[in-house]
Amino acid sequence: MFASRRLAVLQCLDWSAVVAAKSSNKPCAVVHAQRVISRTPGAMRYGVQVGMRRRHAQALCPDIEIVAHQPNRDRNAFDAVVRKVNELVPLIEVSEPGLIVFAARGPSRYMGGDEMMASKIVEALKTLVASELLIGVGVADSRLAAHIAASASASNSASSNSNLFAPYVVEPNKTSEWLAPQSVRVLSEFANVNRETVSLLERLGLNTLRDVCALSESVLAGRFGELGFELHRLARGDEQHQLVVVAPPPEHLCVEKFDQPVSDQQIVINSVQRMASAFTEYFSVNGAVCVRIVIAFELENGKRFERLWYRQQGLTASAIVESAKWQLEASLTSKFASELASELASNGLVRVQLIADEVRVDTARQLKLWGGSTQTDETATQAIGRLSELLGSAAVQVFKWQGGRDLLDSYQLVSATHTQTIGSSDNTEQPAVSKWRGALPTPSPSVVYPEPVQAQINDQFGKLLSVSARHELSASPVTVIIGATHYKVNSWAGPWPVEEHWWDIARNRRLVRLQLVCEKIQSKKTATENTATGKVSIDSAAQVLAMLVILEHGEWTVAAIYN
């Protein structure tokens, strides 16, 4: 007995790190904004975790290989996995590198069951992917449950320390019961629910999805608004958005036919851009948004290659163009697509089609009665959209406040396309609330270094300044040495201790901050530190310098300077 809607999720755990690793034996971690976003199983055995600071990861594993985040590299490498899975499953959905979603009912019937289907897919991938890559497959009646099951399957493979693979299958029609004991934290990990919302649920005593389901939708909506309905639907195992019936767009909005076969990729992308703008505008006028779309390219000889794309918040015009570009570039550049590339060069494309597979109610933000967006905002939005279409969403980023005591943690660089999609660029998300306890007081530093600059702070006897367990300085700071430049301390303030995540061995952090106003007394050269983002230097020509210094792990560093 099969459920009417079964979804399967294939997850390649820490795909970015496995692709970036130069050697399968050496631990590797992918770092973005000085935080670990992906790590190989070898690094995992040393205790390196996602979200950990770069310096902490290097302290746990000195031989770890640090690689910068490159989305294009991950996408191009993952296309080989997509093609291999597509040989066994007719239509798959790609939301991000390392993650594939597809309807499980048909393939499961054909291959003899969910477990057999998952085993055959993973067996086919063993010839393509690295030996240490952990793959998980989850099957359930809802997207959230399938994501959780796939993550559990990959984690079980990691904990077993063997090459054995076991899919995680949730029985049909029992997804709601299976989700009930899950922690509400899975909403932020697998359903893109804001972490602050999850933290609020826990403070309200709603620690599991069963607790969320116990409340009525009206109660949650009264506290969280539209998000309350989505939280209730997710907790009970339904889809996150309500379906809406909208007449399909006219053919001229979603089909482009070329009079002559086209082999130039840029011409095709320009056509998709025109279609995507009209396509999304049509649904916007009707109060809807397309969250799943099929992009199909047809060759002159009649062959078609298509792919299903999904974005939970809705596909914008720039997102559709980016997906089409990824699909087309992968078909032309991948070594597994040489046959298709030769066919495209000889036959050319004659037809491009956009097919709306799933349409949802557009729950956009309510416009304000007074104030709101100006013409300058609209112009900036258009410029960001244009740059995103030309360079990709990962190349255009904006700052988003997220809070924190650390200067580098207060703001986060996020994709401009994603920010426009979820409406986080609105001023309502600016930090109008009270500051974090323990954060630096105003004014804020004018320059914050991505990688702190090494320094030496001495007392009047030339000894290195230290801080006791009671956060007391061993003496007053007198001199600061940065490279070959010496400064005399005129005034100072502090120290201010910071202790974070003391309950977590992997993430605990203890440091002391100190503010200094210094005057240069001698200069031989400029102190320069090489970082992942380039060269960071402190101007030795400045006679008076105000700086923020940090003592962590027994070392003094300059974290920021004041203008």
C-alpha positions in Angstrom: 0.0 0.0 0.0 1.6 3.3 -1.1 0.7 6.7 0.0 -0.6 9.1 -2.5 2.5 11.3 -2.2 5.9 9.9 -1.2 9.0 11.9 -1.4 12.6 10.7 -1.3 15.6 12.9 -0.4 19.2 12.0 -1.2 21.7 13.9 0.8 25.5 13.9 0.2 26.7 14.9 3.7 29.3 17.8 3.6 29.4 17.7 -0.2 31.3 21.0 -0.4 34.2 19.7 1.7 34.5 16.4 -0.1 34.7 18.1 -3.4 37.2 20.7 -2.2 39.5 18.2 -0.5 42.7 17.6 -2.6 43.4 14.3 -0.8 40.9 11.8 0.5 43.2 11.0 3.5 43.8 14.5 4.7 41.1 16.3 6.8 39.5 19.3 5.0 37.1 22.1 6.0 35.4 24.7 3.8 35.3 28.1 5.5 33.1 31.1 4.8 33.3 34.3 6.8 35.8 32.6 9.1 33.3 29.9 10.0 33.3 26.2 9.1 30.4 25.4 6.8 31.4 21.9 5.7 34.0 19.4 6.8 35.1 15.9 5.7 34.6 12.8 7.8 38.4 12.9 8.5 38.0 16.4 10.1 34.9 15.3 11.9 36.8 12.6 13.7 39.0 15.4 15.2 35.9 17.1 16.6 35.6 19.8 13.9 31.9 20.9 13.7 29.9 23.1 11.3 29.7 26.6 12.7 33.1 26.4 14.4 35.5 29.3 14.0 38.4 28.7 11.7 41.1 29.1 14.4 39.3 26.7 16.7 39.2 24.1 13.9 42.9 24.5 13.3 43.6 24.2 17.0 41.7 20.8 17.1 43.4 19.6 13.9 46.6 21.5 13.0 47.0 19.5 9.7 43.5 20.4 8.5 43.2 21.7 4.9 41.3 25.0 4.8 39.5 25.8 1.6 37.4 28.9 0.6 33.7 28.4 -0.3 33.2 28.2 -4.0 29.5 27.5 -5.0 30.3 27.1 -8.7 32.8 24.4 -7.9 30.2 22.5 -5.8 27.5 22.8 -8.5 29.6 21.7 -11.4 30.9 18.6 -9.4 27.4 17.7 -8.2 26.0 17.7 -11.8 27.6 14.2 -12.3 25.6 12.9 -9.3 22.4 14.5 -10.7 22.9 12.8 -14.1 23.6 9.4 -12.5 20.5 9.6 -10.4 18.5 10.9 -13.4 19.3 7.6 -15.2 17.3 5.7 -12.5 14.7 8.4 -11.6 12.8 10.2 -14.5 12.4 13.6 -12.9 14.4 14.9 -10.0 14.4 18.2 -8.1 17.7 20.0 -7.3 17.6 22.7 -4.7 21.2 22.9 -3.8 24.5 21.0 -4.3 24.5 17.9 -2.3 20.7 17.5 -2.1 18.2 15.8 -4.5 14.5 15.4 -4.0 12.2 13.2 -6.2 8.9 11.5 -6.1 9.4 8.0 -4.7 6.2 6.3 -5.6 6.9 5.3 -9.2 10.6 4.4 -8.8 9.8 2.4 -5.6 7.2 0.3 -7.4 9.5 -0.3 -10.3 12.5 -1.3 -8.2 10.7 -3.4 -5.6 10.3 -1.1 -2.6 11.7 2.0 -1.0 14.8 0.2 0.5 15.6 -1.5 -2.7 15.3 1.8 -4.6 17.6 3.6 -2.2 20.2 0.9 -2.3 20.3 0.8 -6.1 20.7 4.5 -6.3 23.6 4.6 -3.8 25.2 1.6 -5.4 25.2 3.4 -8.8 26.8 6.5 -7.2 29.8 4.6 -5.6 31.7 4.7 -8.9 31.4 8.5 -9.2 31.9 10.0 -5.7 34.7 9.8 -3.2 35.0 6.8 -1.0 34.6 8.7 2.2 31.5 10.6 1.1 28.6 9.8 3.4 25.3 9.4 1.5 21.9 9.3 3.2 18.5 8.5 1.7 15.2 9.2 3.4 11.7 8.4 2.3 8.5 9.8 3.8 5.2 11.4 3.1 6.4 15.0 3.6 9.4 17.0 2.6 10.4 17.8 6.1 10.2 14.2 7.3 12.2 13.0 4.2 14.9 15.6 4.9 15.2 14.5 8.5 15.3 10.8 7.5 18.0 11.4 5.0 20.2 13.2 7.5 19.6 10.4 10.0 20.6 7.9 7.3 23.9 9.7 6.6 24.6 10.2 10.3 24.1 6.5 10.9 26.6 5.7 8.2 29.1 8.1 9.8 28.7 6.6 13.3 29.0 3.0 12.0 32.6 3.7 10.6 31.9 1.4 7.7 30.8 1.5 4.1 27.4 0.0 5.0 24.5 2.0 3.8 21.0 1.8 5.3 18.2 4.1 4.1 15.7 5.6 6.6 12.2 4.9 5.5 9.2 6.3 7.3 6.1 4.0 6.9 3.4 5.4 4.6 0.6 7.3 6.3 2.6 7.5 9.6 4.7 10.5 9.0 2.7 12.7 11.4 3.3 10.1 14.2 7.0 9.9 13.3 7.5 13.6 13.4 5.7 14.1 16.7 8.7 13.4 19.1 11.1 15.4 16.9 12.6 18.5 18.4 11.4 21.9 17.1 15.0 22.6 16.2 14.5 20.5 13.0 12.4 23.4 11.7 15.4 25.6 11.5 17.7 22.9 10.2 15.6 21.4 7.5 12.7 23.9 6.9 14.5 27.2 6.9 12.5 28.5 9.9 14.3 31.4 11.6 16.3 30.3 14.6 14.9 33.1 16.7 11.4 31.7 16.1 12.6 28.2 17.2 14.2 29.7 20.3 10.9 31.4 21.1 9.0 28.2 20.7 11.3 26.5 23.2 10.9 29.4 25.7 7.2 29.0 25.4 7.5 25.3 26.4 7.0 23.9 22.8 10.0 21.6 22.7 8.7 19.0 20.2 6.5 19.0 17.1 3.9 17.2 19.1 3.6 20.2 21.4 3.2 22.5 18.3 0.4 20.3 16.9 -1.4 20.3 20.3 -2.1 23.9 19.8 -4.7 25.0 17.3 -3.7 26.9 14.1 -5.6 30.0 15.3 -3.6 30.2 18.5 -0.3 29.9 16.6 -1.5 32.4 14.0 -2.4 34.8 16.8 1.1 34.8 18.1 3.2 34.3 14.9 0.8 35.5 12.1 1.0 33.7 8.8 4.1 31.8 10.0 1.9 30.2 12.7 -0.1 28.3 10.0 3.1 27.2 8.3 4.5 25.9 11.6 1.4 23.9 12.3 1.4 22.4 8.8 5.1 21.4 9.1 4.6 19.9 12.5 1.7 17.7 11.4 3.6 16.5 8.2 1.8 18.6 5.6 3.3 20.8 3.0 4.5 24.2 4.1 2.3 26.3 1.8 -1.3 26.1 0.7 -2.1 25.2 -2.8 -3.8 27.8 -5.0 -5.6 27.3 -8.3 -4.3 29.8 -11.0 -4.9 29.5 -14.7 -1.7 28.5 -16.4 0.2 31.4 -18.1 -0.3 31.9 -21.8 2.0 30.0 -24.1 4.0 33.1 -25.2 5.1 33.6 -21.6 6.5 30.2 -21.0 7.6 28.9 -24.4 10.3 30.4 -26.6 10.8 29.0 -30.1 13.8 30.0 -32.2 13.5 30.5 -36.0 17.0 29.1 -36.4 18.7 26.5 -34.2 20.8 28.3 -31.5 24.1 27.1 -30.2 25.2 30.3 -28.4 24.6 29.9 -24.7 24.2 33.6 -24.0 21.4 33.9 -26.5 19.5 31.2 -24.7 20.0 32.8 -21.3 18.8 36.1 -22.6 15.6 34.4 -23.8 15.1 32.7 -20.5 15.5 36.1 -18.8 12.7 37.7 -20.8 10.5 34.7 -20.2 11.2 34.5 -16.5 10.3 38.2 -16.0 6.9 37.8 -17.7 6.4 34.4 -16.1 6.8 35.6 -12.5 4.9 38.8 -13.2 1.9 36.8 -14.3 1.7 34.8 -11.0 2.4 38.0 -9.0 -0.6 39.7 -10.5 -2.8 36.7 -9.6 -1.5 36.7 -5.9 0.5 33.5 -6.4 4.1 32.4 -6.6 5.7 29.4 -8.4 7.8 27.3 -6.0 8.5 24.4 -8.4 9.3 24.8 -12.1 10.5 22.5 -14.9 13.0 24.0 -17.3 13.1 22.1 -20.5 15.5 22.6 -23.5 14.7 20.9 -26.8 17.2 20.2 -29.6 16.6 20.3 -33.3 16.6 16.5 -33.5 13.8 16.3 -31.0 15.7 15.4 -27.9 14.8 17.1 -24.7 16.7 17.6 -21.4 14.8 18.9 -18.5 15.2 19.4 -14.8 12.9 20.3 -11.9 13.8 23.2 -9.6 12.5 24.1 -6.2 12.7 27.1 -3.9 10.7 27.2 -0.8 10.1 30.9 -0.7 9.2 31.1 -4.4 11.2 31.3 -7.6 12.0 34.9 -8.6 13.0 35.8 -12.2 16.7 35.9 -11.2 16.4 32.5 -9.5 14.9 31.0 -12.7 17.6 32.5 -14.8 20.3 31.2 -12.4 18.8 27.7 -12.5 18.6 27.7 -16.3 22.2 28.9 -16.5 23.3 26.1 -14.1 21.4 23.5 -16.1 22.8 24.7 -19.4 26.4 25.2 -18.3 26.4 21.7 -16.6 25.2 20.2 -19.8 28.0 21.8 -21.9 30.9 21.7 -19.5 30.5 18.4 -17.7 32.7 15.6 -19.0 29.7 13.3 -18.6 27.8 15.4 -21.1 30.2 15.2 -24.1 27.5 13.5 -26.2 24.9 16.2 -25.4 27.5 19.0 -26.0 28.3 17.6 -29.4 24.6 17.3 -30.3 24.0 20.9 -29.2 26.9 22.1 -31.3 25.6 20.2 -34.4 21.9 20.5 -33.9 21.3 23.6 -31.7 18.4 24.5 -29.5 15.1 25.2 -31.1 12.8 25.5 -28.0 12.9 26.6 -24.4 10.0 25.9 -22.0 9.1 26.9 -18.5 6.5 24.7 -16.8 5.0 25.7 -13.5 4.8 22.4 -11.5 3.6 23.8 -8.2 2.0 27.2 -7.4 1.4 28.6 -3.9 -0.3 31.5 -2.3 2.0 34.5 -2.3 2.3 35.5 1.4 4.4 38.6 0.7 4.9 41.3 3.3 2.2 43.9 3.9 3.1 47.4 2.5 3.2 50.2 5.0 0.6 53.0 5.0 3.3 55.7 5.4 6.9 55.5 4.2 8.2 52.2 2.8 10.1 51.7 -0.4 11.3 54.7 -2.4 12.4 55.1 -6.0 16.0 54.8 -4.8 15.2 51.5 -3.2 13.6 50.2 -6.4 16.6 51.3 -8.5 19.0 49.6 -6.1 16.8 46.4 -6.2 16.9 46.4 -10.0 20.6 46.9 -10.0 21.1 44.0 -7.6 18.8 41.8 -9.7 20.8 42.6 -12.8 24.1 41.8 -11.2 22.8 38.6 -9.8 21.6 37.5 -13.2 25.0 38.2 -14.8 27.3 37.0 -12.0 25.1 34.6 -10.0 23.4 35.0 -6.7 26.5 34.0 -4.7 28.5 36.9 -6.2 26.2 39.6 -5.0 25.9 39.8 -1.2 24.4 42.2 1.3 24.8 42.6 5.1 22.2 41.1 7.4 22.2 41.8 11.1 22.0 38.6 13.2 23.3 39.7 16.6 26.2 38.5 18.6 29.0 39.7 20.9 31.8 39.2 18.4 32.3 42.0 15.8 32.4 39.5 13.0 29.3 37.7 14.1 27.0 40.8 14.4 26.4 41.0 10.7 26.3 38.2 8.1 26.8 38.3 4.3 23.9 36.7 2.6 22.9 36.3 -1.0 21.2 39.4 -2.4 18.8 37.3 -4.4 17.8 35.3 -1.3 17.3 38.5 0.7 15.0 39.9 -1.9 13.0 36.7 -2.0 12.3 36.4 1.7 11.9 40.2 2.1 14.7 40.5 4.7 15.9 43.6 3.1 13.0 45.5 4.7 13.9 47.9 7.4 11.6 46.0 9.9 14.4 43.4 10.4 17.0 46.0 11.5 18.2 45.6 15.1 15.8 48.1 16.9 15.9 45.9 20.0 18.3 46.1 22.9 21.9 45.1 22.1 23.4 41.8 23.1 24.6 41.5 26.6 28.4 41.7 26.6 28.6 43.4 23.1 30.9 46.3 22.5 29.4 49.7 23.4 29.1 52.5 20.8 30.9 53.9 18.9 31.7 50.9 16.8 35.2 50.3 15.4 35.8 51.7 11.9 37.9 48.7 10.7 37.3 45.1 11.8 39.9 42.6 10.6 38.7 39.3 9.2 41.7 37.6 10.8 43.1 39.4 13.9 46.6 40.9 13.7 49.2 39.4 16.1 50.4 41.9 18.8 52.4 41.9 22.0 51.3 44.0 25.0 53.9 44.5 27.7 53.9 46.1 31.2 56.4 48.7 32.5 59.0 45.9 33.1 58.7 44.6 29.6 56.8 41.4 30.6 53.8 40.1 28.6 50.5 41.3 30.0 48.3 38.5 31.3 44.8 38.2 32.8 44.0 36.1 35.9 41.1 33.7 36.3 39.2 36.5 38.0 39.7 38.6 34.9 42.2 41.0 36.5 45.2 42.4 34.6 48.6 41.5 35.9 49.7 45.1 35.4 48.8 48.2 33.5 49.6 48.1 29.8 52.5 50.3 28.8 53.7 49.3 25.3 52.2 47.6 22.3 54.4 45.9 19.7 52.9 45.1 16.3 55.5 43.7 14.0 58.4 46.2 14.2 56.2 49.2 15.2 56.1 50.2 18.9 53.4 52.1 20.6 53.1 53.8 24.0 49.8 53.3 25.7 48.3 56.7 26.7 45.0 55.4 28.1 43.1 52.1 28.3 39.8 50.7 29.3 38.7 47.2 30.4 39.2 44.3 30.5 35.8 42.9 29.4 35.6 39.1 29.6 33.5 37.1 27.2 32.6 33.4 27.9 30.4 31.7 25.3 29.0 28.2 25.0 30.7 27.1 28.2 28.4 24.0 28.2 29.7 22.8 24.8 33.2 21.5 24.6 33.5 21.9 20.9 32.3 25.5 20.8 33.2 27.0 24.1 35.1 30.2 23.9 36.8 32.4 26.6 38.5 35.7 25.8 39.2 39.2 27.2 38.8 42.5 25.4 40.8 45.7 26.0 40.5 49.1 24.5 43.8 51.1 24.1 44.7 54.6 22.9 48.3 54.4 21.7 51.0 56.8 20.4 53.7 55.6 18.1 57.2 55.8 19.5 59.1 54.1 16.7 58.4 52.6 13.3 60.6 50.4 11.1 58.0 48.9 8.8 54.3 48.2 8.6 53.0 45.1 10.4 51.3 43.0 7.8 49.3 39.8 8.3 48.2 37.6 5.4 44.6 36.4 5.7 42.2 34.4 3.6 40.8 37.6 2.2 44.1 39.3 1.3 46.6 41.4 3.2 45.6 43.1 6.4 47.9 45.9 7.6 48.0 48.5 10.4 49.1 51.9 9.2 52.3 52.7 10.9 52.1 56.3 9.8 49.3 57.1 12.2 50.8 58.8 15.3 47.9 58.1 17.5 45.8 55.0 17.2 42.8 53.6 19.1 42.5 49.9 18.9 40.6 46.9 20.3 42.8 44.1 21.4 41.8 40.6 22.4 43.5 38.0 24.6 42.5 34.4 23.6 44.5 31.2 24.1 47.3 33.2 25.7 47.9 35.4 22.6 47.1 39.1 22.1 45.7 40.2 18.8 44.3 43.4 17.4 40.7 42.8 16.4 39.7 46.3 15.2 40.8 49.9 15.2 38.9 53.1 15.8 39.0 56.1 13.4 
